[in-house]
Amino acid sequence: MPFKRYVEIGRIALVNYGKDYGKLVVIVDVIDQNRALVDAPDMVRGQINFKRLTLTDIKIDIKRVPNKKTLVAALEAADVKNKWESSSWGRKLIVQKKRASLNDFDRFKIMLAKIKKAGVVRQELAKLKKETTA
Amino acid sequence: MAPQQRKPHVCRNPDLIRGVGKYSRSKMYHKRGLWAIKAKNGGAFPKHEKKAAAAAPAEKPPKFYPADDVKKPLVNKRKARPTKLRASITPGTVLIILAGRFKGKRVVFLKQLTSGLLLVTGPFKINGVPLRRVNQSYVIATSTKVDISGVNVEKFDDKYFGKKVEKKKKKGEGEFFEAEKEEKNVLPQDKKDDQKSVDAALIKSIEAVPDLKSYLGARFSLKAGMKPHELVF
């Protein structure tokens, strides 16, 4: 029941509403009870309400309000991108994005692949069934 | 010599906001160098001699004036043009037909005819859609493209697809009660040959892409969970 992810300087969060939807940002300072100052390599540092953030497990080691160069270096050093993309949450988001960008032809090819896979699985299952009944 | 490449000219009087230029009339006069042109021409702006207007033939006063003023229709300078083609539709695009006999069929786009309709083919062997005209509004353009370079579509135009005019036969009374139309509408052999020649090159380039042939042979339908406004075609 205790909290595991805290709002702290260096906490990586996912923006879940607004112009920067889907971006990973670093909490760089806390403004007041509701707002934080966030920064990311590809955006201008700005304030955001906590309600628009979802905290992640990743935390980096930075001082309060670092300059952009230091921030980018710290992100590289902690290898945030790879940690995120290998986490199950990050992988799910990547799959969602891929599915949303599928072409009509891609969807057709996926359907064929699914049918093929199901066929192979069913064959193996039939084999196993035969062995157990025999 | 070919016309010289001119650098696009930068505006001499940039807008501060719409309708208000940065420079005043006197400043613009100076910027355009009208003072230099005038100086070159001895104090006055150079003028062209007015071309002597051709003497209009002497008009006779009309013999007849209508009792009431007749209104002239307004002048209409519009030209008939084929419908603007969506940017996503280029020759070789796979289209999904949404209405009619072939609804749901995925079809290859060939060219836009002068009437604005799209010339489209199955190919016939793959999905049974012949060379056909289709309206742009009843079509979804997918982003899948087929290589169409080997196909010659020059000879197809709207007249090719028009209805054939039959000569009216004078019917005698006896013939009225006999079977009127015995001949079925048989597709003339040259249309079948046209279909074959267009499809031959197309089918080759289609078979070069894996799964494309079965893709074109299958119909499109919305399944559970598909939201058309979120689908990328």
Interface residues (C-beta under 8 A of the other chain):
Chain A: A100 S101 L102 N103 D104 F105 F108 K109 L112
Chain B: V94 I96 R106 T142 S143 T144 D211 L212 S214 Y215 A218 F220 E230 L231 V232 F233
